[in-house]
Amino acid sequence: MKPTKEITTGEKIIDSRDVIARIEELRGELDALVSNVTSVANSEDREAARKPLAAWLGIAVDELPEDIDAFAPNLYGAYDKSDEAHELAALEALQSQCNYGDWRHGESLIRDDYFEEYAEELASDIGAIDRNANWPMNHIDWKAAAAELTQDYTLVSFDGTDYWIRA
C-alpha cells in the first residue's frame, strides 16, 4: 500500500478522504506495534517489542504501562509526543467533529483564512461571475460574499486551526 501524506494545518483545503486514509495508516502502524507487544509471551521478547512502540509514541520504554492491552485504545492520546502520535490524535479529533455532508466519500475542509479566496474561486467555477470582466469584478465585496457563504458551512478545528466544512 502506498504511504499517505502527512496532513497539516498548513493546507488550504483538506479532503476528508485523505484524513480517513491517514488515520487508517497511522492507526494501523500503532495497532501493529501494540499487537507485537501483546503477542509475545516471554519477557525478553516483550521488552524488545516495546522499544519500537515507545519510539513511535516518542517516549522512553519505561514510560509505557505494563498492561498494554488495557491501555492500548488510548495509548497515543496519552503519549502524543511523537509527530505520528500527535498527528493521529489531531486527525481523530477533527474527524469526530465532522459528521456533516458526505465525509466518507469526500468533503472539503477549507482553512478559515483562505475562505474568502475560496468563495471567489467557487463563484467562478459555477459560472456566477466572469473572472475576465473588470466590472463588476473589481467592485464585489468578497469578504461579505464569503461571510454569506459560511451560512452553508460549519466551523471545525484541526490542531488549533479553523476550517469550514459544508454542513
ROFIMAR-148082 format. One record per residue (C-alpha): x, y, z; residue in three letters; residue number from 1. Coordinates in nm, 4 decimals, decimal comma, always signed. Layout:
BEGIN
pt east->X north->Y up->Z resn->Ala resi->NUM
...
//
This chain:
BEGIN
pt east->+0,0000 north->+0,0000 up->+0,0000 resn->Met resi->1
pt east->+0,1301 north->+0,3457 up->-0,0917 resn->Lys resi->2
pt east->+0,2004 north->+0,5591 up->+0,2166 resn->Pro resi->3
pt east->-0,0313 north->+0,8534 up->+0,2666 resn->Thr resi->4
pt east->+0,0950 north->+1,2055 up->+0,3118 resn->Lys resi->5
pt east->+0,1063 north->+1,3838 up->+0,6441 resn->Glu resi->6
pt east->-0,1865 north->+1,6189 up->+0,6889 resn->Ile resi->7
pt east->-0,1029 north->+1,9554 up->+0,8424 resn->Thr resi->8
pt east->-0,2798 north->+2,2787 up->+0,9268 resn->Thr resi->9
pt east->-0,0753 north->+2,4493 up->+0,6548 resn->Gly resi->10
pt east->-0,3056 north->+2,3104 up->+0,3880 resn->Glu resi->11
pt east->-0,5650 north->+2,5479 up->+0,2438 resn->Lys resi->12
pt east->-0,8026 north->+2,2645 up->+0,1531 resn->Ile resi->13
pt east->-0,8081 north->+1,9169 up->+0,3057 resn->Ile resi->14
pt east->-1,0039 north->+1,6305 up->+0,1520 resn->Asp resi->15
pt east->-1,1857 north->+1,4154 up->+0,4088 resn->Ser resi->16
pt east->-1,0796 north->+1,1009 up->+0,2208 resn->Arg resi->17
pt east->-0,7157 north->+1,1939 up->+0,2835 resn->Asp resi->18
pt east->-0,7937 north->+1,2355 up->+0,6535 resn->Val resi->19
pt east->-0,9607 north->+0,8947 up->+0,6645 resn->Ile resi->20
pt east->-0,6732 north->+0,7262 up->+0,4782 resn->Ala resi->21
pt east->-0,4121 north->+0,8884 up->+0,7008 resn->Arg resi->22
pt east->-0,5973 north->+0,7876 up->+1,0189 resn->Ile resi->23
pt east->-0,6183 north->+0,4299 up->+0,8911 resn->Glu resi->24
pt east->-0,2470 north->+0,4271 up->+0,8092 resn->Glu resi->25
pt east->-0,1363 north->+0,5730 up->+1,1423 resn->Leu resi->26
pt east->-0,3820 north->+0,3601 up->+1,3399 resn->Arg resi->27
pt east->-0,2578 north->+0,0519 up->+1,1508 resn->Gly resi->28
pt east->+0,1041 north->+0,1315 up->+1,2400 resn->Glu resi->29
pt east->+0,0152 north->+0,1794 up->+1,6060 resn->Leu resi->30
pt east->-0,2074 north->-0,1290 up->+1,6210 resn->Asp resi->31
pt east->+0,0673 north->-0,3423 up->+1,4660 resn->Ala resi->32
pt east->+0,3191 north->-0,2214 up->+1,7219 resn->Leu resi->33
pt east->+0,0766 north->-0,2848 up->+2,0094 resn->Val resi->34
pt east->-0,0009 north->-0,6288 up->+1,8680 resn->Ser resi->35
pt east->+0,3706 north->-0,7097 up->+1,8527 resn->Asn resi->36
pt east->+0,3991 north->-0,6302 up->+2,2223 resn->Val resi->37
pt east->+0,0899 north->-0,8203 up->+2,3293 resn->Thr resi->38
pt east->+0,1554 north->-1,1269 up->+2,1154 resn->Ser resi->39
pt east->+0,4888 north->-1,2249 up->+2,2681 resn->Val resi->40
pt east->+0,4898 north->-1,4454 up->+2,5731 resn->Ala resi->41
pt east->+0,8379 north->-1,4254 up->+2,7176 resn->Asn resi->42
pt east->+0,9550 north->-1,1096 up->+2,8906 resn->Ser resi->43
pt east->+1,2760 north->-1,0693 up->+2,6880 resn->Glu resi->44
pt east->+1,0914 north->-1,0651 up->+2,3531 resn->Asp resi->45
pt east->+0,8184 north->-0,8475 up->+2,5026 resn->Arg resi->46
pt east->+1,0748 north->-0,5893 up->+2,6146 resn->Glu resi->47
pt east->+1,2311 north->-0,5898 up->+2,2655 resn->Ala resi->48
pt east->+0,8844 north->-0,5387 up->+2,1118 resn->Ala resi->49
pt east->+0,8151 north->-0,2455 up->+2,3459 resn->Arg resi->50
pt east->+1,1064 north->-0,0414 up->+2,2059 resn->Lys resi->51
pt east->+0,9558 north->+0,0335 up->+1,8605 resn->Pro resi->52
pt east->+0,6192 north->+0,1125 up->+2,0218 resn->Leu resi->53
pt east->+0,7802 north->+0,3583 up->+2,2608 resn->Ala resi->54
pt east->+0,9751 north->+0,5139 up->+1,9727 resn->Ala resi->55
pt east->+0,6541 north->+0,5573 up->+1,7682 resn->Trp resi->56
pt east->+0,4943 north->+0,7308 up->+2,0654 resn->Leu resi->57
pt east->+0,8033 north->+0,9429 up->+2,1269 resn->Gly resi->58
pt east->+0,8621 north->+0,8222 up->+2,4817 resn->Ile resi->59
pt east->+1,1103 north->+0,6113 up->+2,6754 resn->Ala resi->60
pt east->+1,0332 north->+0,2404 up->+2,7095 resn->Val resi->61
pt east->+0,9960 north->+0,2711 up->+3,0865 resn->Asp resi->62
pt east->+0,7138 north->+0,5254 up->+3,0343 resn->Glu resi->63
pt east->+0,4954 north->+0,2579 up->+2,8708 resn->Leu resi->64
pt east->+0,2410 north->+0,0975 up->+3,1021 resn->Pro resi->65
pt east->+0,2997 north->-0,2693 up->+3,1780 resn->Glu resi->66
pt east->-0,0549 north->-0,3664 up->+3,0773 resn->Asp resi->67
pt east->-0,0536 north->-0,2501 up->+2,7147 resn->Ile resi->68
pt east->-0,3768 north->-0,4427 up->+2,6379 resn->Asp resi->69
pt east->-0,5835 north->-0,2423 up->+2,8834 resn->Ala resi->70
pt east->-0,4244 north->+0,0874 up->+2,7890 resn->Phe resi->71
pt east->-0,3964 north->+0,0411 up->+2,4104 resn->Ala resi->72
pt east->-0,7187 north->+0,2168 up->+2,2990 resn->Pro resi->73
pt east->-0,5987 north->+0,5470 up->+2,4459 resn->Asn resi->74
pt east->-0,2252 north->+0,4924 up->+2,4189 resn->Leu resi->75
pt east->-0,1416 north->+0,7610 up->+2,1624 resn->Tyr resi->76
pt east->-0,3738 north->+1,0143 up->+2,3268 resn->Gly resi->77
pt east->-0,1801 north->+0,9876 up->+2,6494 resn->Ala resi->78
pt east->+0,1563 north->+0,9903 up->+2,4742 resn->Tyr resi->79
pt east->+0,1281 north->+1,2149 up->+2,1723 resn->Asp resi->80
pt east->+0,4899 north->+1,3272 up->+2,1951 resn->Lys resi->81
pt east->+0,5950 north->+1,1989 up->+1,8538 resn->Ser resi->82
pt east->+0,4862 north->+1,3578 up->+1,5280 resn->Asp resi->83
pt east->+0,2893 north->+1,0457 up->+1,4299 resn->Glu resi->84
pt east->+0,1065 north->+1,0091 up->+1,7609 resn->Ala resi->85
pt east->+0,0246 north->+1,3808 up->+1,7709 resn->His resi->86
pt east->-0,0998 north->+1,3744 up->+1,4124 resn->Glu resi->87
pt east->-0,3205 north->+1,0712 up->+1,4814 resn->Leu resi->88
pt east->-0,4732 north->+1,2350 up->+1,7892 resn->Ala resi->89
pt east->-0,5361 north->+1,5610 up->+1,5988 resn->Ala resi->90
pt east->-0,6875 north->+1,3854 up->+1,2945 resn->Leu resi->91
pt east->-0,9190 north->+1,1700 up->+1,5050 resn->Glu resi->92
pt east->-1,0291 north->+1,4795 up->+1,6984 resn->Ala resi->93
pt east->-1,1012 north->+1,6513 up->+1,3653 resn->Leu resi->94
pt east->-1,2943 north->+1,3542 up->+1,2306 resn->Gln resi->95
pt east->-1,5082 north->+1,3410 up->+1,5462 resn->Ser resi->96
pt east->-1,6303 north->+1,6960 up->+1,4674 resn->Gln resi->97
pt east->-1,7143 north->+1,6220 up->+1,1043 resn->Cys resi->98
pt east->-2,0479 north->+1,4429 up->+1,0953 resn->Asn resi->99
pt east->-2,1516 north->+1,6624 up->+0,8049 resn->Tyr resi->100
pt east->-2,2172 north->+1,6143 up->+0,4379 resn->Gly resi->101
pt east->-2,0568 north->+1,3166 up->+0,2788 resn->Asp resi->102
pt east->-1,7465 north->+1,2761 up->+0,4953 resn->Trp resi->103
pt east->-1,6701 north->+0,9171 up->+0,3939 resn->Arg resi->104
pt east->-1,6975 north->+0,9914 up->+0,0215 resn->His resi->105
pt east->-1,5241 north->+1,3288 up->+0,0120 resn->Gly resi->106
pt east->-1,5855 north->+1,6607 up->+0,1799 resn->Glu resi->107
pt east->-1,3552 north->+1,9593 up->+0,1575 resn->Ser resi->108
pt east->-1,2307 north->+2,1378 up->+0,4650 resn->Leu resi->109
pt east->-1,1370 north->+2,4966 up->+0,3778 resn->Ile resi->110
pt east->-0,8975 north->+2,6832 up->+0,6067 resn->Arg resi->111
pt east->-1,0650 north->+2,9907 up->+0,7557 resn->Asp resi->112
pt east->-0,8032 north->+3,2401 up->+0,6363 resn->Asp resi->113
pt east->-0,8422 north->+3,1066 up->+0,2800 resn->Tyr resi->114
pt east->-1,2227 north->+3,1026 up->+0,2740 resn->Phe resi->115
pt east->-1,2642 north->+3,4426 up->+0,1030 resn->Glu resi->116
pt east->-1,0410 north->+3,3353 up->-0,1872 resn->Glu resi->117
pt east->-1,2235 north->+3,0009 up->-0,1941 resn->Tyr resi->118
pt east->-1,5592 north->+3,1836 up->-0,2268 resn->Ala resi->119
pt east->-1,4280 north->+3,3782 up->-0,5258 resn->Glu resi->120
pt east->-1,2960 north->+3,0611 up->-0,6912 resn->Glu resi->121
pt east->-1,6245 north->+2,8818 up->-0,6261 resn->Leu resi->122
pt east->-1,8231 north->+3,1685 up->-0,7805 resn->Ala resi->123
pt east->-1,6048 north->+3,1484 up->-1,0904 resn->Ser resi->124
pt east->-1,6197 north->+2,7682 up->-1,1079 resn->Asp resi->125
pt east->-2,0003 north->+2,7623 up->-1,1020 resn->Ile resi->126
pt east->-2,0242 north->+3,0384 up->-1,3640 resn->Gly resi->127
pt east->-2,1668 north->+3,3005 up->-1,1285 resn->Ala resi->128
pt east->-1,9019 north->+3,5515 up->-1,2364 resn->Ile resi->129
pt east->-1,6688 north->+3,6169 up->-1,5282 resn->Asp resi->130
pt east->-1,3136 north->+3,6471 up->-1,3951 resn->Arg resi->131
pt east->-1,2055 north->+3,8287 up->-1,7112 resn->Asn resi->132
pt east->-1,4582 north->+4,1092 up->-1,6679 resn->Ala resi->133
pt east->-1,3372 north->+4,4260 up->-1,4959 resn->Asn resi->134
pt east->-1,6872 north->+4,5214 up->-1,3986 resn->Trp resi->135
pt east->-1,8400 north->+4,4165 up->-1,1634 resn->Pro resi->136
pt east->-1,5439 north->+4,2048 up->-1,0518 resn->Met resi->137
pt east->-1,3459 north->+4,4957 up->-0,9145 resn->Asn resi->138
pt east->-1,6479 north->+4,6052 up->-0,7073 resn->His resi->139
pt east->-1,7540 north->+4,2803 up->-0,5444 resn->Ile resi->140
pt east->-1,7151 north->+4,2678 up->-0,1688 resn->Asp resi->141
pt east->-1,5647 north->+3,9191 up->-0,1453 resn->Trp resi->142
pt east->-1,5397 north->+3,9384 up->+0,2320 resn->Lys resi->143
pt east->-1,9181 north->+3,9832 up->+0,2538 resn->Ala resi->144
pt east->-1,9779 north->+3,7168 up->-0,0122 resn->Ala resi->145
pt east->-1,7614 north->+3,4699 up->+0,1809 resn->Ala resi->146
pt east->-1,9387 north->+3,5559 up->+0,5072 resn->Ala resi->147
pt east->-2,2750 north->+3,4810 up->+0,3450 resn->Glu resi->148
pt east->-2,1414 north->+3,1538 up->+0,2024 resn->Leu resi->149
pt east->-2,0432 north->+3,0384 up->+0,5525 resn->Thr resi->150
pt east->-2,4140 north->+3,0001 up->+0,6296 resn->Gln resi->151
pt east->-2,3927 north->+2,6675 up->+0,4446 resn->Asp resi->152
pt east->-2,0798 north->+2,5610 up->+0,6350 resn->Tyr resi->153
pt east->-1,9803 north->+2,4645 up->+0,9864 resn->Thr resi->154
pt east->-1,6578 north->+2,5698 up->+1,1544 resn->Leu resi->155
pt east->-1,4385 north->+2,2890 up->+1,2922 resn->Val resi->156
pt east->-1,0952 north->+2,2995 up->+1,4499 resn->Ser resi->157
pt east->-0,7950 north->+2,0959 up->+1,3414 resn->Phe resi->158
pt east->-0,4989 north->+2,1161 up->+1,5751 resn->Asp resi->159
pt east->-0,5772 north->+2,4776 up->+1,6644 resn->Gly resi->160
pt east->-0,6606 north->+2,5941 up->+1,3117 resn->Thr resi->161
pt east->-1,0181 north->+2,6640 up->+1,1992 resn->Asp resi->162
pt east->-1,1607 north->+2,5025 up->+0,8864 resn->Tyr resi->163
pt east->-1,5009 north->+2,5270 up->+0,7207 resn->Trp resi->164
pt east->-1,6880 north->+2,2138 up->+0,6128 resn->Ile resi->165
pt east->-2,0145 north->+2,2075 up->+0,4236 resn->Arg resi->166
pt east->-2,2924 north->+2,1335 up->+0,6701 resn->Ala resi->167
//
